[in-house]
Amino acid sequence: MTDTTLTIDTILTPELTLCRVPGSSKKRILEHISEEIHRRQPELSDSQIFNNLVSRERLGSTGIGQGIAIPHCRLEGCDQVIGVLVTLEEGVAFDAIDNQPVDLLFTLIVPKEATSEHLELLSQLAEKFNDHSFCDQLRQCADSDTLYKRMIGANQ
C-alpha cells in the first residue's frame, strides 16, 4: 500500500459507475455490484465480495438516510481500494436509519490489511452525500458517464 491519500476520484472508475440500475432488493443490488467488480477484476471472487458485503450489513445497515447507502467491506486478496457508484431506477428497502428506500449507493471494497484509508474515504463520502443538492444532481444523471463526471468533478 502506498502512502498517498485516497480520494473518491482516485478509487472510482467510469467502468464502476452505474447509472439507473434496476434492483428489486438490497441483496440483489449487492449481488450486482459484486458481479460488476468481478467482471472488471476477475481475480476477485464475486461470491466472496457479496458474502463480505452481506456480513457487514448484518452488523448494521450501511444505509445512512436520505436514500443513500455506503456498503463497504474488507476483502482478502484485494490490493487496492475499489469504489462503485450506483444509482437505482427505483429505491429499495435497505434498513436505512431513517427507514427510507435507498436509490444512491457508493460501495467501498478495501484490502484486508487497510487500516485508516477506508475510514477517511467513508468520511469524504458522508460529507459529499450530506449535500442534498449534490445528491439530487447525481440522481438526475441519465447515463453512467455523466454520473461519473459529476461525482469526481465535485472534488475540484
HUUR-V495588 format. One record per residue. N is the residue number from 1. RES is the residue in one letter. PSI is psi in whole degrees, 0 to 359 (none if undefined). OMEGA is omega in degrees with one decimal (NA if undefined). BURIAL is 1 if it has 16 or more other ideal C-beta (glycine too) atoms within 10 Angstrom, else 0. Layout:
# HUUR-V495588
N_RES_PSI_OMEGA_BURIAL, N_RES_PSI_OMEGA_BURIAL
This chain:
# HUUR-V495588
1_M_142_179.4_0, 2_T_169_-179.3_0, 3_D_359_-177.2_0, 4_T_144_179.3_0, 5_T_128_178.9_0, 6_L_138_174.4_1, 7_T_166_-177.1_0, 8_I_318_-177.5_1, 9_D_348_176.2_0, 10_T_346_-177.8_0, 11_I_346_-177.8_1, 12_L_134_176.7_1, 13_T_157_177.1_0, 14_P_326_-178.0_0, 15_E_335_-179.8_0, 16_L_30_171.9_1, 17_T_112_-169.7_1, 18_L_119_-174.2_1, 19_C_134_175.2_1, 20_R_51_179.0_1, 21_V_134_174.7_1, 22_P_139_179.5_0, 23_G_133_-176.3_1, 24_S_339_-176.2_0, 25_S_164_175.6_0, 26_K_314_-178.7_1, 27_K_315_-178.3_0, 28_R_322_178.5_0, 29_I_314_179.7_1, 30_L_325_175.8_1, 31_E_314_-179.3_1, 32_H_315_179.1_1, 33_I_316_179.4_1, 34_S_318_179.4_1, 35_E_320_179.2_0, 36_E_319_177.9_1, 37_I_314_-179.7_1, 38_H_322_180.0_1, 39_R_322_-178.8_0, 40_R_331_-178.9_0, 41_Q_79_-173.0_1, 42_P_340_179.3_0, 43_E_343_178.2_0, 44_L_132_-176.8_1, 45_S_124_179.0_1, 46_D_324_-179.9_1, 47_S_326_177.7_0, 48_Q_318_177.7_1, 49_I_310_-178.7_1, 50_F_311_-178.6_1, 51_N_321_179.0_0, 52_N_320_177.9_1, 53_L_316_-179.9_1, 54_V_319_178.3_1, 55_S_319_178.4_0, 56_R_320_179.2_1, 57_E_328_179.1_1, 58_R_332_178.1_0, 59_L_336_-178.2_0, 60_G_139_-177.1_0, 61_S_144_175.6_1, 62_T_10_173.8_1, 63_G_114_-173.1_1, 64_I_3_179.2_1, 65_G_168_179.4_0, 66_Q_27_177.9_0, 67_G_17_-174.3_1, 68_I_140_173.8_1, 69_A_148_177.0_1, 70_I_73_178.1_1, 71_P_141_-179.5_1, 72_H_156_176.5_1, 73_C_164_171.2_1, 74_R_152_-177.3_0, 75_L_124_174.8_1, 76_E_136_176.9_0, 77_G_356_178.6_0, 78_C_131_-176.6_1, 79_D_5_176.8_0, 80_Q_158_177.7_0, 81_V_135_179.9_1, 82_I_131_176.0_1, 83_G_142_176.7_1, 84_V_121_177.6_1, 85_L_129_-177.3_1, 86_V_132_164.4_1, 87_T_146_-177.6_1, 88_L_150_175.8_1, 89_E_320_179.1_0, 90_E_148_178.9_0, 91_G_147_176.5_0, 92_V_152_176.9_1, 93_A_132_-174.8_0, 94_F_11_-176.4_1, 95_D_36_-178.3_0, 96_A_161_-176.1_1, 97_I_333_178.7_0, 98_D_8_-180.0_0, 99_N_15_177.5_0, 100_Q_147_176.3_0, 101_P_151_-178.0_0, 102_V_134_175.7_1, 103_D_5_-179.9_1, 104_L_118_-176.8_1, 105_L_142_169.6_1, 106_F_113_-177.9_1, 107_T_137_176.2_1, 108_L_126_173.3_1, 109_I_122_-176.6_1, 110_V_150_177.5_1, 111_P_149_-179.1_1, 112_K_323_-175.1_0, 113_E_349_-175.2_0, 114_A_138_-178.4_1, 115_T_275_-172.9_0, 116_S_348_-175.6_0, 117_E_312_-174.2_1, 118_H_332_177.6_1, 119_L_321_177.0_0, 120_E_317_178.8_0, 121_L_319_177.4_1, 122_L_321_178.8_1, 123_S_316_177.1_0, 124_Q_316_-179.0_1, 125_L_315_-179.9_1, 126_A_320_179.1_0, 127_E_314_179.0_0, 128_K_313_-174.8_1, 129_F_352_174.9_1, 130_N_345_179.5_0, 131_D_102_-173.9_0, 132_H_323_-179.1_0, 133_S_325_175.9_0, 134_F_314_179.1_0, 135_C_319_177.7_1, 136_D_320_178.1_0, 137_Q_319_178.5_1, 138_L_317_-178.0_1, 139_R_334_-178.2_0, 140_Q_351_-179.7_0, 141_C_137_-178.3_1, 142_A_347_-179.4_0, 143_D_162_-174.2_0, 144_S_324_-179.5_1, 145_D_313_178.6_0, 146_T_318_179.8_1, 147_L_314_179.8_1, 148_Y_311_-177.9_1, 149_K_321_178.9_0, 150_R_319_-177.5_1, 151_M_312_-177.0_1, 152_I_333_179.2_1, 153_G_334_-179.5_0, 154_A_349_179.2_0, 155_N_344_-172.9_0, 156_Q_none_NA_0
